[in-house]
Amino acid sequence: MVKWILFTILFSSMTFASFTLKASEQPCLIALHGLARKSGSMNKIEREFKKKGYFVWNETYPSTEKKVEDLSAVIQEGLNFCKSKNSKNIFFVTHSMGGILVRYYFQNKKEDALLKTIKAVVMISPPNHGSEIVDAFKNQSWFKWFNGPAGLQLGTDKNSLPNKLKSVPLTIGVITGNSSSDPWFSYLFKGPNDGKVSVESAKLHEMKDFLVVPSGHTFIMNSDDVIKNIFNFFENNQFLKDN
């Protein structure tokens, strides 16, 4: 009887230790919405990743109230959340300007311990080289009011903030659309675009893979195909080849 009790206690301790170890390895996702949007725009991604066992940080930040340099501080909040979960496998999914925040935040980050925890980043429709819409309307009062200081930083000229950023040491995949959700802006673009960002602008020199899907900028993050490809990139550092 005594041996059975000791065996039960030992087995229970081993099982708990195993569960704790697995919990510490549970991946953590930081989701960043785009300009003039809120966390609700990333809710579907949040739900799908929670189903897969991810911790998920998906919070609204004041995207139209500050410049990119200041807004990027929100990333630390996401990292703190992941740290509170003891997760050492951190992933990012960003929509639109969210990708620019990640690029800015990691410009000069050289802490090996931090960088080793960032396993992959998927940017959805990022204006990595700016947007022609900003070029066209940046001097209009309605545009300034609606998009705020950060929106004015996202032009396509060589001195715009996105075009002055350096490469970052992260594993990045980029997904963008070629079906406009804003056809009234179509005349501003010379090539394929999603209504807000051109396919060419979304590309990034250091990206590991690139995928174009038939979606518009506004709701591309809700595409089942996009979410499926995000999962695949996180697991294999590449998108599915049957798209």
N, C-alpha and C positions, 0 to 999 in steps of 0.2 A: 504493500500500500504506500509506504514511504517512497519507494522507488518510483511508483507511478505519479505521485504528487510532484516529486522533483523533476521527472521527465516532462510533465505538463507545464510546470513553471518555466523550464528551460526552453521548451518548444514555443511557448507563448512569447518569450522574450526574443527569440530568434525571428519569429514572424513579425513582431512589432518593429524590430531593427530593420528587417527587410523592407517593410512598408515605408518606414521613415526614409530609408535610402532612396526608394523609388520616388517618394514625394519630393525629395531634394533635387532629383533629376527631372522633375516635371517641367516641360518647356513653358516659357512665359512670352506672351505676345503683347507688344506695344502698338496700338493702332492710332494713327494720326489722321484726322480728317483734313479737308482742304479749306481754302479761303472762303470766308462767309458761310461756312457750314458748321454743323454741330456734331457731337458724338453719335447722335441718332443715325447719321448717314453711314456709319460703320457698324450698325447694330447687327446686320446679317452676318458680316465677317466675325463679329464677336460671338454670336450664337454658334456658328459652325466650328469655330476653333475651340470653344468650350466643350463641344461634343467630342472633340478629338483629345480632350484631356489637357488643354492649355489653360494656364492662368491668363487672363486677359485684362489689360489696362486700356480703357477706352473712355476718355474724358474730354469734355468740351474745353477748349482754350480760346482766349479772346482774339481770334485771328484778324479782326478788322480794327483792332485798337492800338497795335504796336507794330514796330518794324520786325523783320525776320530775326535780326540779331537778338532782340529781346524775347520774341516768341519761342525761340529755340530752347529757352530755359525749361520749357514744359517737358522736354525729353528727360530731364533729371527726375521729374516726378514719376515718370513711367519706370525709369531705372530703379528708383527707390521702392516702387511697388514690387517689382520683380525680386529685388533684394529681400524685401520683407517676406517673400514666399520661399526664400532660400533657393531660388532657381538660378542655375548657372548656364542655362541654355536659353538665350534671349533672342527673340525675332522681332522684326518690324514689318508692318504693312502700312503704307502711307498712300493717301490719295492727294493728287494735285500738289498744292504748296507744302503739304506735309513732308514730301520728299526733299524739298529745299531746306526745311528745318533740320532734317537728319544730316544733309550734306554740310550745312553750316556748323551744326553742333560738333561734328566729328572732324572738322578741319584740322585742328591742332591737338587732337587727343592721341597721346602716345603711350598711355598706360596699358602695358601688355595684359594685365589682369582684367581690365575692363574689355578690351578689344577681343580677348579670347572668349568672353561670354556672349558676344554678338555673333550668332551663327549665320544669319542671313537677313537680307532686307529685300522686300519686294515693293517697288514704287509703282503705283498705278497712275497713269496719265500725268507724270510730273513735268512741269515746264522747265526742264533742265537747261534749256537755252532761251527761256522766256516765252511770252505769248504776243502775237501780233495784235491781239485785242488791247493789251496795255499800250502798245505803240500808238494805236489809233485814238484811244479815248482817255489817256492819262491826264490830259489838261481839262477834261470836262468835270464840272462840279458834281454831277450825279455819280460819276465813276469814282471820284475821290470819296464821296460820302458812303457809297455802298461797299467799297473794297478796302478803304483805309490805307494807312502808311505802307503796309506790306505789299498790298496789291500794286502800288506804284513802283515797287522795286523789281517787278517781274517782266520788264521789257526785253526785247531781243537784241538791243544794241550791245556792243562789246563791253561797255562799262556798267551794264546792269548787274545786279548782285549774282544771279545764277551763273552768268558768264565769267565772273571773276573768281568763282570758287575753285579750289584745287581738288584733285582726286582724293578720295578717302579710302582707307584700308579696310573696306568691308566687302563682303560677298553680296553683290547687288544684282537683282533681276528687275527688268522693266517691262511692264505691260501697258500698252496704250491702245486707243481705239481709232478706227478710220471711218466711223459712221457718225455724222454730226448730230449732236443733240441741240444745237443752236444754229440752224441753217441761215438765220439772218446775219450771221457773222461770216458766212462762207466766202464772201467776196474779199475778205482780208487775207485769205490763205492762198498760197500758190500750189500747194500739193495736198495729199491726204491729211485729214485732221479729225479730231473728235468733237469739234465745235468750239473748243477753247485752246487746245494745244495741238500743234502739228505733230505728225509722226516723227519727223526729223528732230524736232525740239525735244522730244521725250528721251531720245537716245543719250547715253552717257558713256564716256570713254572707257571707264573702268568696269562697266557692267559685264556680267558673266553670260547673260542670255537676254534675248529680246523677243517679245511676242506682240503681234498686232491682232486685235480681235474686232469683230463688227459691232462695236458698242460706242455710245456717245459718252461724253465727259461726265455728265451729271449723275448717271446711275451705273457706270461701268463697274463699280465695286460690288454691285449686287448680282452680277452675272455668275451663274453656277459654273460656267466654263472658266471664268477668271479665278474663282475661289479654288476650283480643282487644280488649276495650274500653280496657284500659290502654295498649296500643300506639296505639290510635286517639287517645286523649287526648294522648299525648305528641307525636303528629304534627299534630293539628288543634285541640288545646285544647277538645275536646268528645267526648262518647261517641257511639257509633253510634246512629242513630235507628230502627233496625229491631228493637230489643230488645222 
